[in-house]
Amino acid sequence: MTDSWSSWDVHLDWRPETGREGLADALRRAIRDGRLAPGMVVPSTRALANDLGIARGTVTRVYADLTAEGYLRTNQGAPTRVAAVSPSPPVAERPRSRAAPWVPDARWDLYPGRPDLSSFPRDAWLSVTRRVLHEAPANVFDYGGEQGSLVLREALSRYLSRSRGVLAEPDRIVVCAGFTHGLTVLARVLHARGDTELAFENPSLPDFRARARGPRIVGVPVDENGLRVSDLDSPAVVVTPAHQYPLGVTLAPERRTALARWATTTGGLVIEDDYDGEFRFDRQPVGALQALAPERIVYAGTVSKTLAPAIRIGWLVLPRFLVEPVRAELAATGWRPPVVDHLVLAEMLSSGAYDRHVRQRRAAYRRRRDRLLSLLPREITPVGISAGLHVLLPLPTGLSEEEVIRAALRESVAVDGLGRHWIGEPQAQGIVLGYATPADSAFGPAIEALLKVITP
């Protein structure tokens, strides 16, 4: 529909039956497409509600959501205006770039493990980079120390403490090139000190198990309450307690306590992979496990899900007895961190730009999740929907995982299966769906193509 106001004459493509979410989507598209130009004054909530024949409260909530996402900007005593948002041409008009090398080549990418790469905050990153380069002393361009920039470690210490409840003094933080890098180094350190076995949740990501070379890999079962701590009989274990990958369950409170007690009483080591802890939608965030036993739990995080994998920045918050061995192992591999990028991330953390981006993406991913849930057939009950960037879709009777993956590829949709994540014989089938991966303009078509395959 076309709506005219005193300052607008814009085709919104909004239908009343789509409600608040439909109106928000229509406004986003109009802003991204440039039909609502940066700086344009939007109607008051009362005026827009009157023109559309809807409740003013609905418009107020839409404006609040779009302001939080960065589409609109507000100032005390001034009208609400359109913010500067880069236009996004339709997917069909831009060449499709190849996905990560392990992702099947397909038009629609619903493979898990990555955020919406088109959402990377280019303007903020560029602005902060210019400021860092302008203000940085010359020694910034020298080789950096293995632990990473002290400025970044101090910024991470503050951020992790307030956002995830981590006890993270700067001197116990080591900045690495993502979780895979950090896990590889940790596995070498553990093997060198005599730990011949490393446990992983079963199921878990096989890519990580393959990189943990040295110790023998064993699996520990996971149920609806998370890792079965009573089955743990290894010197060290890798866990994803906030949002288990790939099942999506959260480690129950009594098991969090039991796991911390196990580490403390046995001298075991817990490696906590907090890969998407910032993205919780339906309740208060689950704090990091690390605070329960900071001298027996390694806390690991990255910007791969919040910003982009290409930044290649992750961190380990280590028990004190591991700081020097990990630093020495990094030195032995010739690791030299990208100091300028570290300073850029430190400035984003300290200025609040990183938090703003995370809040915007949390709202966007929650809308995607809600849309996905509303479209799934009744026969499929998704698992792990309260947080993160993926859900597990158990398959209806009569559908096999292999058949669904092949059929999805025929529709040019890339999805992952649960089967490859098991240690030993697969115990259940399902589709691990990464709903964060497509760009906004590709999300709807990607889900429509998938539904053709999984709808009975």
N, C-alpha and C positions, 0 to 999 in steps of 0.2 A: 504494500500500500504506500501511497505518497502522502506525506503529511506536511502541511504548511503552517509555519508560525511566523511571527514578525521578523525573525532573523534567519529562518530556515525554509528551504524548499527541497526536501531530501527524500529519496526513495529508500525507505527503511526495510522493506521486505519483511514485515512483521505481521503475524496473524494472531488475533486475540487469544485463540485457543492454546497457543504456545506459552502463554503466561509470562511470569517474570523472567524465567530463563531465556525464553524466546526473544523478549524485548532486549535483554542484555546482549544476547548474541547478535541481534540486528544492529545495535549501536556499535558493537565491536567491529563488525564487518564494515560499517559505514566509515568508521575512523581509520581502520587499516587500509581501506581502499582509497582513502583521500577524499571521499565525498563530504566528510566533516573535517575541515581543515584545522591544523594546529592553531590555537588561539581563538577559535570561534566560540562565542558565548552560547551555551546551551540553555534551553528554556528552564524556567524555574520548575521545581517539582510539581507545584500546583498547576501551572500552565500546561505542562505536558500531560499530567493526569486528566485535566479537563478535555484536552484535545483528543486524547485516546479513549476517554470514557472508562478509565480504570481508577483504582484507589490511589490516592497520593502516596500512601505508605509503600506501595509497590514500586513506584518511581524512586522514592527516597532510598529504598534498599538497592535498587539497580545502580543508582548514582554512587552509593557508598561502595558497592563492589567494584565498579569501574574505576573509582578513585584509588582504591587499594591496589588495583592491578596496574595503575599507571596510565589508563586511557583518558582520565579526566583529572583536572587539578583544581583545588579549591583554596581560597584565601579568605581569612576572616574579613567580613564586610564587603567582599567582592563577589561578582557572579562566578558561577562554575564555568570553566572553559575546557575545550579539548586540549589534551596534552600533546606533545610532539611524539608521535608514534610513526615509525617507518612503515610505509605502505607495503603490503604483502601481496604480490600478484598471485593469481590462481596457480595451483600446483602444475596444471597442464601446460602453463605458459613458460615454465622454467625447466631446464633439463634435469632429469632425475639423476642425482649423484649416487654413486655406489655406497651401500651401507657398509658397516664394519665387516671385515673380511670373513668372519664366521657366520654372518647372517645370509640366508638364501637370497638370491637376487630376485626381487619382487617389486611391483609397483607400490604396494601398500605394506608398510613396515610396522608390524605389531610385535616384533621380537623384543623380549624384555632386556633390561639392563642399561638403558640409556634414557635421558630426559628428552624433551622436545628441543632439538638442537637449534631450531630457528628462534627460540626464546632467549638465546644467550644475550646478556645485556651489553651489546657492543658499545653503545654510547657511553655508558658508565665506565666500562673497562678502558675505553679510549681516553676518556677525560682523566681518569685516575692515572693512567700510564703517562700521559703528558705531564701531569703534575709531579709524578715521581721522577721522571727524567729531568725535569726542570730543577728540582730541588735536591736531587741526590748528589752526594759528594763523589769524587772520582773513584774512590776505592770500592764503590759499589760494583764497578765493572771488572774487579779482580775475581780470582777463583774464590768461591765461597766455602765455608766449613761444612763438614759432612752432616752436621745436625740441622742445617738450614739456617736461614736468616734469623737472628735474635729478634729483630723487629716483628717478624711474622710469628715466631714462637710466643712472644709476649701477647700479641693480638689474639692468637689462638687460645692462649691460657685464659684470657678474659671471656672470649666468646664461648668456649666449651663449658666453662664454669657456669655461666648464666643460662645457656640454652640447653645443655645436656646434663648438667650436674656433675661434670667430670672434675676430679681433683687433678689439675694439670699445671703444675709449676713449669715455667719455661725450660728449666734445665733438664726436665725429664721428657720433653717433647723432641722427637726426631721427625723432620719433614722429609718425606720420600716422594716417589713418582707414582703414587696411587697405591691401592691396597695390594695388588698383585706384587708390586715391587717390595712393599713392606713385608708381606707374608714370605716371599722367597728368602729375604734376608733373615727373618726370624727362624725359618726352618733350618737354615744353615747354622745359625747360632745354637739352636737347641740340639741339633745333631752333634755339633762339635763338643757340647758339654756332656754328651752321653745319653741324651734322650733318643731312644731308638724307635719311638712310636708317637704318632700324632693323630688324634681323633678328630673326626668331622661329624657334624650332624648328618643323619641319614634320613632323607635325601639332602644333598647340598650341591653346590655348583662344581661340576667336575673340572672346569678350567682351573679353579684354585687348587684342587687336590693335585692336579698334574704339576703345578708350580712348586709345591711343597716338597722338594726333592731332598732326600737324605733319610728322614725317619720313615718307618713303615706306616702306611695310612690304614686306619680302621674306622668303622662307622658306629655311631651311637644312635639308637632309634629316637624318632621324634613322634609325639602324638599331639592331641588337641591342646595340651598344656605346654608344649615345647619339648626341649631336650629331656630325656629320661635320665636324670642325674644318677639314679641308683644303678644304672647300667654302665656308668663311666668307670673305666679301669685303665687309664693311660696317663702318662706324665703331663700331657698338655692336650687341650681341646680348642677347636675353632668353633665359635657360636655366633648366631645372629639373633640375639634375644628380643630385640624390639619388634622385628617383623621377619620371622624365619623365612629364609629363602631356600626352596621356592614355595613352601606350603602356606606361608603368610600368617602363621599363628604367632602369638606373643607368649614369651616365657612367663608362666604363671608366677605370682609373688612367692609362693612357698618354694618353688623350684629355683627362683633367683637366689633366695636365701640359702637353699641347699647347695647350689653351685658355688657360691662364695665360701660357704663353710667347707666344702670339699677342697677347694684350692688352699684355704688357710691351714686346714688340719693335715693334709697329705703333702703339702709342698708342691702341689700341681700348679700348672699355669693355664689360665683362661685367656684366649685371644678373642676379644669382642669386636666383631665387624659391625659397626653401626652405619651401614651403607645408605640407609634412607630415613634416619631417625627424625629428620626435620619435617617429614611429610606424614603427619597423623591427622586424621579428619574427624573422627567421631567421638573423641574423648581427649582428655589432657595427655600431652606427650608422656611416654614412658621414659623415665630418666635412665641414664646409662648405668649398666651393671657395675662398672669400674669403681664407683664410689664405695661399694660394699667391701672391697678388698683391694685397694690401690697398689699394694705391694705384691699381689698375686695375679692381677688382671691387667692385660695389655688392652688399651682402648685404641681402635683404629677407625679413622674417618677419612673422607675425601671430598673434593668438590665435583666429582664425576657425575653425580645425580643432581646437584644443585645448580652448577654452572655448565660444565661440559667435560667429557672425558679428555678432550684434547689439551686441556690446561695441565694435566699430569701433575697435580699436587695432591698429596695425601699426607697423613700424619699418624704417628704412633705415640701414644702417651704410655711410657714404659715404667714398670717397677724400677726402682733405682739400681738394682743389681744387674739389670739388662742394658742400661744406657751405654756404658763403655763398650761392652761386647758388640752391640748393634752398631755403634759408631765405628768401631774398628773393622767390622765386616763391610760396612759401606765404603770405608777408605780402601780396603783391599780390592774392591771391585772397580775402583777409579771413579766413584760417584762424586759429581760436583753439581750442586743444585743450581737451578736458574734463579739467581738472586733478584733480578729485576722483577720477574713475575711474582716472586715471594713478596716483594715490597708493594706491588700493586694489590695483591690479595690482602695484605696487612692493612692497607689504607681503606679498602672496601669494608673490611671487618670493623675497623675503628670508626669510620664515618657513618656507618649505618646503611650504606648502599647494599651490602650483602644481605642484611636482614630484610630490607625492602624487597629485594628480588625474591628471596625465599618466600616471603608472605604472598607476593603476587603469584608465584608458581604454585604455592599450596592451594590458593583459591581456584586457580585454573585447573589443576589436576583433580581437585575435588569435583568440579563441575563435570569433567570428563568421566570420572568414575560414576557419578550419579547418572549421567546419560547412558553409559554402558549398561548399568544395572537395569535401567528402565526398558532397555531394548532386548535384553536376553530372554530367550524362551523360558517358559515356566519349568520345563524339565531340567534346566541347568541351575544349580544353586552355587554361586561363586564362593570361594574361600579366600580369606585374607583381605577383606574389603575395607577394613578400618584404617589402613595406613599404606604408605608406599606407593610405588609406581607400577605395580603389577597385581594381577589377581590370578588365582588358579581356577580353571573351569573343569570340574569333573565332568566326564562325558556320559551322556545318556546311554542306556542299554542298547546295544546294537551298533554303537560307533566305536571304532578302535582308534587309538592315538595316531598310528601310522597312516590310516586312511584319511583322517581329518587333516593331518599335515600335508599329505599329497594333494587332497582336494583343495585345500587353501592355496597351495602354490599354483594350482590350475586357475584359480581366481586371482592370481598374482598377489597373494597375501602371505607374508612371512610370519609364522608363529613358531614357538618352541614347544617341545613336549616334555612332560614330567619324567618319562621313562629314562632318559639319559642321566638324570640326576641321582638315581639310586646307586648305592654301593652294594654290589651283588645283584641278586635277582630283583627286578622291578616288582613293587608291592602294590602299586595302583597306577592308573592311567589318568591323564589329564592334559590340558593345554595351559601353558604358562604364558599369559597374555600381557604384553607391555603396552598399556594404554596411554602412557606418557610420550611414547616415541614419535608419533606422527606430528607434523605441523598442524596448526589449528585448522587450516583449510583442507587438510587431508584426513582429519579424524573421522568425520561423518562417512565419507566414501569407504574408508578402510573398514569401519565397523559393518557397514551395509554388505560389503563383499564377504566378510567373515560370516555374517548371519546366514548367507546363502548355503554355507557349508554345515553349520552346526544346528540349524533349525530343522527339527524333524518334519 
